[in-house]
Amino acid sequence: MSIWYVYMVQCSDHTLYTGIAKDLEKRMIEHNTNDRLGARYTKSRRPVQLVYTEEAANRSEATKRELEIKRLTKIQKELLI
């Protein structure tokens, strides 16, 4: 069983981006340096800083939680952080 992570990063423009990953350290490197593998949203808002993580048992659970977090308002996300 592999652990998945739901995470939020704060971009240089102070917006928040939510995603999922199996290898969080690798994903942060991709967001900050890789134009091909990093998210399109964060590419123009570098550098990003990890501000929140939580574990999920599998990809399905991580995806469900990611969608829940994405539906929150910015204030609610900031309270979660």
CYANA upper distance limits for C-alpha pairs under 8 A (distance plus 0.5 A):
  1 MET  CA     57 ALA  CA      8.12
  1 MET  CA     58 ASN  CA      8.14
  2 SER  CA     22 LYS  CA      8.22
  2 SER  CA     57 ALA  CA      7.54
  2 SER  CA     58 ASN  CA      7.11
  3 ILE  CA     22 LYS  CA      6.97
  3 ILE  CA     55 GLU  CA      7.11
  3 ILE  CA     56 ALA  CA      6.53
  3 ILE  CA     57 ALA  CA      5.86
  3 ILE  CA     58 ASN  CA      6.53
  4 TRP  CA     20 ILE  CA      7.44
  4 TRP  CA     21 ALA  CA      6.27
  4 TRP  CA     22 LYS  CA      5.13
  4 TRP  CA     23 ASP  CA      8.27
  4 TRP  CA     55 GLU  CA      6.35
  4 TRP  CA     56 ALA  CA      5.60
  4 TRP  CA     57 ALA  CA      6.80
  4 TRP  CA     58 ASN  CA      6.19
  4 TRP  CA     59 ARG  CA      6.59
  4 TRP  CA     62 ALA  CA      6.80
  5 TYR  CA     20 ILE  CA      5.93
  5 TYR  CA     21 ALA  CA      5.78
  5 TYR  CA     22 LYS  CA      6.54
  5 TYR  CA     23 ASP  CA      8.35
  5 TYR  CA     24 LEU  CA      7.50
  5 TYR  CA     53 THR  CA      6.97
  5 TYR  CA     54 GLU  CA      6.17
  5 TYR  CA     55 GLU  CA      5.13
  5 TYR  CA     56 ALA  CA      6.31
  5 TYR  CA     62 ALA  CA      7.02
  6 VAL  CA     18 THR  CA      7.80
  6 VAL  CA     19 GLY  CA      6.34
  6 VAL  CA     20 ILE  CA      4.97
  6 VAL  CA     21 ALA  CA      7.21
  6 VAL  CA     53 THR  CA      6.10
  6 VAL  CA     54 GLU  CA      5.86
  6 VAL  CA     55 GLU  CA      6.82
  6 VAL  CA     56 ALA  CA      7.61
  6 VAL  CA     62 ALA  CA      6.31
  6 VAL  CA     63 THR  CA      8.37
  6 VAL  CA     65 ARG  CA      7.67
  6 VAL  CA     66 GLU  CA      6.63
  7 TYR  CA     18 THR  CA      6.14
  7 TYR  CA     19 GLY  CA      5.99
  7 TYR  CA     20 ILE  CA      6.54
  7 TYR  CA     21 ALA  CA      8.38
  7 TYR  CA     50 LEU  CA      7.87
  7 TYR  CA     51 VAL  CA      8.15
  7 TYR  CA     52 TYR  CA      5.88
  7 TYR  CA     53 THR  CA      4.81
  7 TYR  CA     54 GLU  CA      7.04
  8 MET  CA     16 LEU  CA      6.93
  8 MET  CA     17 TYR  CA      5.94
  8 MET  CA     18 THR  CA      4.89
  8 MET  CA     19 GLY  CA      6.98
  8 MET  CA     50 LEU  CA      6.65
  8 MET  CA     51 VAL  CA      6.28
  8 MET  CA     52 TYR  CA      5.53
  8 MET  CA     53 THR  CA      7.06
  9 VAL  CA     16 LEU  CA      6.17
  9 VAL  CA     17 TYR  CA      5.83
  9 VAL  CA     18 THR  CA      7.11
  9 VAL  CA     48 VAL  CA      6.39
  9 VAL  CA     49 GLN  CA      5.66
  9 VAL  CA     50 LEU  CA      4.84
  9 VAL  CA     51 VAL  CA      5.80
  9 VAL  CA     52 TYR  CA      7.43
 10 GLN  CA     14 HIS  CA      6.19
 10 GLN  CA     15 THR  CA      6.24
 10 GLN  CA     16 LEU  CA      5.18
 10 GLN  CA     17 TYR  CA      7.01
 10 GLN  CA     48 VAL  CA      5.99
 10 GLN  CA     49 GLN  CA      5.75
 10 GLN  CA     50 LEU  CA      6.97
 10 GLN  CA     51 VAL  CA      6.92
 11 CYS  CA     15 THR  CA      5.89
 11 CYS  CA     16 LEU  CA      6.66
 11 CYS  CA     17 TYR  CA      7.82
 11 CYS  CA     42 THR  CA      7.29
 11 CYS  CA     45 ARG  CA      5.96
 11 CYS  CA     46 ARG  CA      6.62
 11 CYS  CA     47 PRO  CA      6.75
 11 CYS  CA     48 VAL  CA      4.89
 11 CYS  CA     49 GLN  CA      7.04
 12 SER  CA     45 ARG  CA      5.89
 12 SER  CA     46 ARG  CA      6.11
 12 SER  CA     47 PRO  CA      6.16
 12 SER  CA     48 VAL  CA      6.58
 13 ASP  CA     45 ARG  CA      6.84
 16 LEU  CA     74 LYS  CA      8.30
 17 TYR  CA     41 TYR  CA      8.35
 17 TYR  CA     42 THR  CA      7.99
 18 THR  CA     66 GLU  CA      7.10
 18 THR  CA     69 ILE  CA      7.87
 18 THR  CA     70 LYS  CA      7.10
 19 GLY  CA     66 GLU  CA      6.76
 20 ILE  CA     62 ALA  CA      6.89
 20 ILE  CA     63 THR  CA      7.44
 20 ILE  CA     66 GLU  CA      7.41
 21 ALA  CA     27 ARG  CA      7.18
 23 ASP  CA     27 ARG  CA      6.74
 24 LEU  CA     28 MET  CA      6.71
 25 GLU  CA     29 ILE  CA      6.99
 26 LYS  CA     30 GLU  CA      6.80
 27 ARG  CA     31 HIS  CA      6.69
 27 ARG  CA     38 GLY  CA      8.11
 28 MET  CA     32 ASN  CA      6.77
 28 MET  CA     48 VAL  CA      8.33
 28 MET  CA     49 GLN  CA      8.48
 28 MET  CA     50 LEU  CA      7.99
 29 ILE  CA     33 THR  CA      6.37
 29 ILE  CA     34 ASN  CA      7.81
 30 GLU  CA     34 ASN  CA      5.22
 30 GLU  CA     35 ASP  CA      8.24
 30 GLU  CA     37 LEU  CA      6.36
 30 GLU  CA     38 GLY  CA      5.24
 31 HIS  CA     37 LEU  CA      7.96
 31 HIS  CA     38 GLY  CA      4.75
 31 HIS  CA     39 ALA  CA      6.74
 31 HIS  CA     42 THR  CA      6.83
 31 HIS  CA     43 LYS  CA      7.24
 31 HIS  CA     46 ARG  CA      8.26
 31 HIS  CA     48 VAL  CA      7.56
 32 ASN  CA     38 GLY  CA      7.69
 32 ASN  CA     42 THR  CA      8.34
 32 ASN  CA     43 LYS  CA      7.83
 32 ASN  CA     46 ARG  CA      6.46
 32 ASN  CA     47 PRO  CA      6.08
 32 ASN  CA     48 VAL  CA      6.80
 33 THR  CA     38 GLY  CA      7.92
 34 ASN  CA     38 GLY  CA      5.85
 35 ASP  CA     43 LYS  CA      7.01
 38 GLY  CA     42 THR  CA      7.56
 38 GLY  CA     43 LYS  CA      6.93
 39 ALA  CA     43 LYS  CA      6.63
 40 ARG  CA     44 SER  CA      8.01
 41 TYR  CA     45 ARG  CA      7.67
 42 THR  CA     46 ARG  CA      6.68
 42 THR  CA     48 VAL  CA      7.70
 51 VAL  CA     81 ILE  CA      7.13
 52 TYR  CA     81 ILE  CA      6.13
 55 GLU  CA     62 ALA  CA      8.14
 56 ALA  CA     61 GLU  CA      6.32
 56 ALA  CA     62 ALA  CA      5.68
 57 ALA  CA     61 GLU  CA      6.95
 57 ALA  CA     62 ALA  CA      7.92
 58 ASN  CA     62 ALA  CA      6.76
 59 ARG  CA     63 THR  CA      6.54
 60 SER  CA     64 LYS  CA      6.78
 61 GLU  CA     65 ARG  CA      6.71
 62 ALA  CA     66 GLU  CA      6.51
 63 THR  CA     67 LEU  CA      6.77
 64 LYS  CA     68 GLU  CA      6.89
 65 ARG  CA     69 ILE  CA      6.72
 66 GLU  CA     70 LYS  CA      6.62
 67 LEU  CA     71 ARG  CA      6.79
 68 GLU  CA     72 LEU  CA      7.39
 69 ILE  CA     77 LYS  CA      7.59
 72 LEU  CA     76 GLN  CA      6.21
 72 LEU  CA     77 LYS  CA      6.61
 73 THR  CA     77 LYS  CA      6.73
 74 LYS  CA     78 GLU  CA      6.63
 75 ILE  CA     79 LEU  CA      6.75
 76 GLN  CA     80 LEU  CA      6.76
 77 LYS  CA     81 ILE  CA      6.79
